[in-house]
């Protein structure tokens, strides 16, 4: 009983530390509960008086400039709302829930000489995916024929987006695989480590800190969370000889508790980090958002640095030795506990950075965003090979590419299903993964 009481005390201490970090960023609570700004004067809607957080928006422009005074209607999910374009041609309709809506332009309200481009669907169907804003584009102009991007252009765009998504998955997956390789623990609380990074950035920025400093402090917070988990919880459990299954169950409990501690301070709404709505960059006929390219570059630089660290430094060689055979590494004079502590700290840093990039990629911050991405992280780890660092990288990139390329043929809401099917197939036919060894299985 005393040992059990001490264990509960350590678990509660970790949750208290998480709550303390969130309390430091407590202005985010006020930000999430503050009323939304009133709609622009040029917008009317048949919605109830309370503001909606999810919106459908767009801009009407032609060769002469913005087109004001045009009425647009959105219908779906038992709701009808309308808006009128402002002087800059922009419009926005708040909707009560994410779903599929029919958006229609009232062509009778067009100014003289303005018309939809030939072939433009009206009404057109708009579906929310993982964002709080859905866009509806209506090209205008006499003699202009509406054409979607060619298959080749879409393929290139999806390849770039998939590589960016795969690399940010790899950031979290490498940390998870490092922890598994050195301790054997399948950590289901890793998703909350991802969430914590994004939530802390939002909180610190809401407190008035510049975004670069908020990101730096959030990454430090991820490192502290990882270090504290091992020092207060996992190391004592290892010393007591706890089995991997009981420790995995403890990680599930820690995940649930941490998730709802975050929800208590952050709230259940989706919030945006500064700069989440980035401009679209044009490379010829290829269109890619600036945030997607930034995420790709940052992830690639960090992963290259991790690879060099593991291959070229004494710490990296010691980490690989502990991952391969902890008992032999200890007999060789390596401080196994120190290596594991560093791995947990590095895992917290990578998870926090992955969460920040994920918040920009989606875009949006929610209390359960780590839970949403956790299975994809596991899919990348399983595909590449449990316990193999470079396997996690390869597997995550393949999962990211598969997820984004699948949208060429599947509905956007189904794109994550294929990645999970990959995990099932790999477990059936090659359970050790692409770069894993058979002796690691089990």
N, C-alpha and C positions, 0 to 999 in steps of 0.2 A: 504493500500500500504506500509506504513512503516513497519508493521509487516511482510508482505511478503518479503520485502527487507532484514529484519533481518534474516528471515529463510534461504533465499538464501545465505546470508553471512555466517551463521553457517555451511551450507552444504559445501560451498566452502572452509571454514576453515578446515573442516575434510579432504577434498580431498587434501588440501595443506599440512596438517600434514602427510597424507599417502605418498605424493610425497616427503616430507622432509626425512622420514625414508628411502625411496627407494634411495634418493639422497645420503644419508650417505653411503649406500651400492652400490654406483654408479660404482665401478669397475666391477660389474656384467654386466653392459652395454657393457663395453669393451670386457668382456669375451665372451658375446654372439655374438658380431660382428666381433671378431677376426677370421681370416681365419683358417680353420681346418688344422691340420698337414698333411704333405705330406704322401702318402702311403709308406709302407715299401718297401725297394728295391726289395724284392723277390715277390712282388705282381704286377700283370699286370691286366688291365681291359680294356674293350672296351667302358667304359663309357666316357662321355665328360670330359674335363679337370677339370671342377669345382668339388670340393669335395661334397660328399653327407653325410648328418648327420645320416641317417638310414642305418644300415648294417646287413648283414647276415654273420655269422662267425662260426668257429668251430676249432677243433684240430684233426689231424690224428695221431694216435699212435697205435702201436701193442705191443706185449710182449717184443720186443727188444728195443722199444723206439719210438721217433718221426719218422714220415715218410715224408721226404722233397721231393720237386720237383714234386708233384702230381697236375695236373690241375683239377680245379673245376669250373663249370659253373652254373650261376643262370639265369633263364629266366622267365619273367612274367611282367604284367602291361606294355606291349609294350617295354620292356627293356631286354637287354642281357649283362651280365658282367661275367668276369672270373677272377680267381686268381690262384696262384701257392703256395703250402704250403712252408713255410720257414724252416729253420734249426730246429726250435722247433716244427714243425708240424702244426703250426697255420696258418690260412688263414682268410681273410675278404674281402667281396665284398660290396662296397657301392651301394645303390639303390636309385633312385630318389623319391620314395614314398612308403609308407607302403601298403602292400597288400599280395597277395598269389604268391609265386614263386616256380618253379620247380628247385631243386638243384641236380646236377648230378656230380658224380666223373668219370673222364676219367680213366677207369681201365687200358687202354693201357699205361698210364704213371706210373703205379705202378713199384717199384723196384722188382727185381726177388725174388720170394718167398712170396710176400705180396698179399693178396686177401681180399675181403670183407667177413665178417662173413656170413654164410649161412642164407638166409632169409632176409637179409638187403635190403630194397627197394632202388632202384637206377634207375631213379631219385626219390627223395622223396620230398613231398610237405611241404613247410614252410610258415606259416602265421603269420604276425605281429599281436600283440594284443595291449596292451597299452604301449609297450616299444619301444625304438629306435633301439633295437638290437634283432634279431631273431637267434636262434642257430640251426644248422643242424649237427646231430651226425651220423657218419658212423663207426660202430665198425669193426675192422679188426682182422683177425686171422683164420688160417686153423683149422677146427674142431669146431669152435665156432658157435653156432646157435643163431641168434638174437631173443630175446624174450622181449616183453614189460613187464612192471610191472603187477602183477596180480591185479584183481579187488579189492581184499582186501587191498593190499598195496596202490593202488590209493585212495581208500576210506579213509584210515587213513591219507594220505598226504593231501587230500582235507579237511578233518575235521580239521586238525591243521591249514592249511592255512585259512579256513573259520572262525575259532575261532579268529585267529590273525586279520583278516580283520574286523570281527564284533566288536572286542574290540576297534580298532582304529576308526571305525565308531561311536562307543559309546562315545568316547571322545568328538567328535564334537556334537553328538546328545544330550548329557547331558547338554552341555552349551546352545544349542538352546532351549531345553525344560525348563531349568531354566529361561531363558529370557521370554519364553511364559508363564510359570506358574506365574511369578511375575508381568508381565506387560500386558499379553494378546496379545503381538505383535508376528506375524509370520514374522520373520526376513529373508528376501531373500538375504540380504547382508552377511549372515553368511558364505556362500561359499568363499567370498573374504577374510574373516578373516582366513579361512583355507589356502588359497593361500598365504597370506601375510607371514605366518610362514615359509613356504618352501622357498619362494623367498628371505626373509631376511637372512636365513641360507646360501643360495648360495652367496648372495652379500657380507655378512661379511666374509665368507671363501675366496672369490675371493679377498677381500681386504687384505688378509694375516693373518687373525686371525685363531687360531686353531679351529677345528670343534666343540669341546665341548663349547668353548666360543661363537662361532657363534650361536650355538643352544640356549644357555642361553640368549643371547641378542635378538634373534628372539622371544623367549617366552615373554621376557619383552616388546618387541615391540607389541606383540599381546595384552598384558595387557593394554598398553597405548592406543592402538587403541580402545579397548572395553570401557575403562574408558572415553575417549574423545568423543566417539559417544554418550554416555548417557549424559555427562555433557553439550555438545554443541548442541545436536540435539533432543534426545528423551525426556529428562526432560522438556525442554521448550515446546515441543509439548504436553506432558501430562498436564502441567500446563494450557495450553490454551484450554484444553478439546477436543483435536483433536480425532476424531473417529479412531477405529482400522483399518478400510478399507483405509482411507487416509494415515495413518501411514505405512501400508503395501505397498502402492504404492510408498511412499517415500523411503522405504527400497529397492524396486526394482530399483528405480532411482539411489540410492546410490551404489547398486551392479554394475550396468552398468558403472557408472562413475569410481568407484574404479578399476574395471576390466581393463579398458582401460588406466587408469593412470599407473597401474602395467605393462601393455603391453608396454607403451611408454618407461619406464625405463628398463624393463627386455628383451623386444623383443618377437617375436613369436615362437622362436625355443625351442625345448626340451633340457634341460640341466640336468646333473647328479650331485647329491651331492657326496662328497667324501665318498668312501666306498659303493657306490650304488651296485656295482657288487660284492656281498659277496660270499664267498665260500659255497659250499653245504656240509651240515653235514650229515653223514650216521649213522643211528641208526638201525643196522641190515640191513634189506632190504628196510627201509624207508629213503627217502631222503628229507631233508627240508633245505631251505636256512637259513643262520645265521641271516640275517635281519628279516626274518619272525618270528623266535623265539625271537629275541630281541624286536621286536614290540609287540609281545604277552605279554612278561614279563613286559615291561614298561607300557603298557596300563593297564594290570591287577593291577599292584601296584598303579597306579594313581587312578584308579576307586575305588579300595578298600579304599584308603585314602579319596576320596570324600564321599563315603558311610559313613565312620566313622565320618567325619566332619559334615555331615547332621544329623546323628543320635545322636551323643554324645556331640556336642558343643552347646553353647548358640546361636552362629551365625547360625548354621545349623537349630536349632529349630525355630529361628526367620525367616529364609528363607522359611521353610516349612509353617509357619504360614501365611506369606505374600502370598505365592503361593496358600494357601487354601482360605483365605478371607482377602484381603488387608484392607478393612474398619475395620473389627474386630481387625486385628493386630494393626492398628493405634490407635484404641480406647484403646487397652491394653498397650499402651506406647511404642510400637516398632517404631523406626524411619524407615518408609517404604522407603523413598528416599535413605537413606544410604544403606539399604539392597539391593535395586535395583542396586545402583551404584557398590556394591561389586559383585553382580551377573553378571553385564556386564563385569567387569574386569576379573572375573573368567572364564566367557564364552570366552573372548578373549584369555586367557591363554590356555584353553582346545582346542580351535579351532586351535591355532598356533601349539600346540604339535601334534594334529591330522594331520595337514597338513604336518608336518615334517615326521611323520611316514608313511603317505600316499605317500610322495615323494620317500621314501626308498622302499615301498611295490610295487609301480608300475613297475619299478623304473623310476624316471624322474620328473623334475619340468617344468611346463608350466604356462603361465599367466592365463589360464582358468581352471586349475585343480580343483579348488573349485566348479566351475559351474558343472563340470562333476560328482562330488560326491554329490552335494547338494540334488538331488532327492533321492539318496539312504539314506541320512541322514533323510530326511522327511519320507521316507518309514519306517525306524526304529522307528521314533517318533510316527507316526500314528499307526503302528502295536502295539507298547507297550502301547500307551495311551498319548494323548496330556496333557502336564502339570504334568505328573508323572515322577519323576526322575528315579526311578528304572524301570519303564516301558520303558523309552528310552534305558536303558542298555539292558533289555531283548529283546526288539524289534530289536535293532541293531545287537546283537549277532545272532539272528535268521535270519536276512537278510544276514549277512555275511556268515553264514553257507549255506544258500540256494544258494547264488551267486556262491560259490566255488563248492558245491556239484553238481550243475546243469551242470558243465563242464564235468561230467562223461557221460552225455547223449546229451548235446547241444554243438554247436560250441562255442568256447571261446568268439567270438564277440557278442553272444546272451545272455551271462550269466547275464547281468544287467536287461534284459527284465523281467525275472521272478520276481525279487524283486519289480518292479513297478506294476506288475500284483497283487502281494500280497497286495500292498497298495490299489488298486482299490477294491479288494474283501473285505478287512477289512472295507473300507468306506461303502460298500453296506450292509454288514451283521452285523458288530459290530463297528459302527463308533467311539465308545469311546475307542477302543483298548483293549488289553488283560487286563491291570491293570487300565484302566481309568474308570471314573464314568460317568453315563449318563448325570448328570447335567452339566458336563464340555462341552459337545458337543454344539457348537454354541456360 
